[in-house]
Amino acid sequence: MPDAGVVTLEERPDEEFAFGPAAPLVAEWRRLRTDGRQGASRVDRAQAAVRRWELEAAMIGEYHLTLPPDTYPLDGARRADYVRWRRDALAEAQRELGRAKRARLLRRVFTLGLWRR
């Protein structure tokens, strides 16, 4: 049984009971971490980054989970710092997503829709 509230990169038995309602978020977070989007477009990578930061902020702030590399549950002050850091990273990822979408639109306009990636 995993430590209460400590998430690992690999799945462990009986996690759905340890993490309760956050178990689907943990599964999605792991999938995003290991997805390997090297061949994906800039927009796809930016969307994945936005979703990952959203998940991390929710997992730490709302569900009081601890993410790697930490191995012990967070106290209140550190948790608030971690959530603030994730929300700052989320804001930057959202700006990058906007830039990527604008670049894709401009690329399609200038190439008359021939460049689809």
C-alpha positions in Angstrom: 0.0 0.0 0.0 1.5 3.4 -1.0 2.2 6.0 1.7 -1.0 8.1 2.2 -0.8 11.0 -0.1 2.6 10.3 -1.7 2.4 9.8 -5.5 5.1 7.8 -7.3 5.9 7.6 -11.0 5.1 4.0 -11.1 1.7 2.5 -10.3 1.4 0.5 -7.1 -1.2 -1.9 -5.9 -4.3 -0.5 -4.1 -3.6 3.1 -5.1 -7.2 3.7 -5.9 -8.0 3.2 -2.2 -5.0 5.3 -1.0 -5.8 8.3 -3.3 -9.5 8.0 -3.3 -11.2 10.5 -5.6 -7.8 11.8 -6.9 -6.9 8.4 -8.4 -8.1 9.3 -11.9 -6.1 12.5 -11.8 -3.0 10.5 -10.7 -3.5 8.1 -13.6 -3.8 11.0 -16.1 -0.8 12.8 -14.7 1.3 9.7 -15.1 0.2 9.3 -18.7 1.1 12.9 -19.5 4.5 12.5 -17.8 5.4 9.4 -19.8 3.6 10.2 -23.1 6.7 11.2 -25.0 5.4 13.9 -27.3 8.6 14.6 -29.1 6.9 14.2 -32.5 3.8 16.1 -31.6 3.2 19.7 -32.7 4.0 22.7 -30.7 0.3 23.2 -29.9 -0.1 19.6 -28.7 2.9 19.9 -26.5 1.7 23.2 -25.0 -1.8 21.7 -24.4 -0.3 18.7 -22.6 1.8 21.1 -20.5 -1.2 23.1 -19.5 -3.1 20.0 -18.5 -0.2 18.6 -16.5 0.2 21.9 -14.5 -3.6 22.0 -13.9 -3.5 18.4 -12.6 -0.5 19.1 -10.4 -2.0 22.2 -8.9 -5.2 20.3 -8.2 -3.5 17.2 -6.8 -1.4 19.2 -4.4 -3.9 22.0 -3.5 -7.2 20.2 -3.4 -6.3 16.6 -2.7 -3.2 17.3 -0.5 -1.0 14.8 -2.5 2.7 14.9 -2.6 4.4 14.5 -6.0 7.9 13.3 -6.9 10.7 13.9 -6.1 9.3 14.5 -2.6 8.8 11.3 -0.6 7.1 12.6 2.6 3.8 14.4 2.8 4.0 18.2 2.6 3.2 20.5 5.5 0.9 23.5 5.0 3.5 26.1 4.2 5.4 24.0 1.7 2.1 22.9 0.1 1.1 26.6 -0.4 4.5 27.3 -2.0 4.2 24.2 -4.3 0.7 25.2 -5.4 1.8 28.8 -6.1 4.8 27.5 -8.1 2.5 25.2 -10.1 0.0 28.0 -10.8 2.8 30.3 -12.0 4.0 27.5 -14.3 0.4 27.0 -15.5 0.1 30.7 -16.4 3.3 30.5 -18.4 2.2 27.3 -20.1 -1.1 29.0 -21.1 0.8 31.9 -22.5 3.0 29.5 -24.5 -0.2 27.7 -25.8 -1.5 31.1 -27.0 1.8 31.8 -28.8 1.8 28.4 -30.4 -1.8 28.7 -31.6 -1.1 32.2 -33.1 2.1 30.8 -34.8 0.1 27.9 -36.2 -2.6 30.3 -37.5 0.0 32.6 -39.1 1.8 29.7 -40.7 -1.4 28.5 -42.2 -2.4 31.9 -43.5 1.0 32.6 -45.0 1.2 29.1 -46.7 -2.4 29.2 -47.8 -3.3 26.3 -45.6 -0.6 24.0 -47.1 1.3 23.7 -43.9 -0.9 21.7 -41.6 1.4 20.8 -38.7 
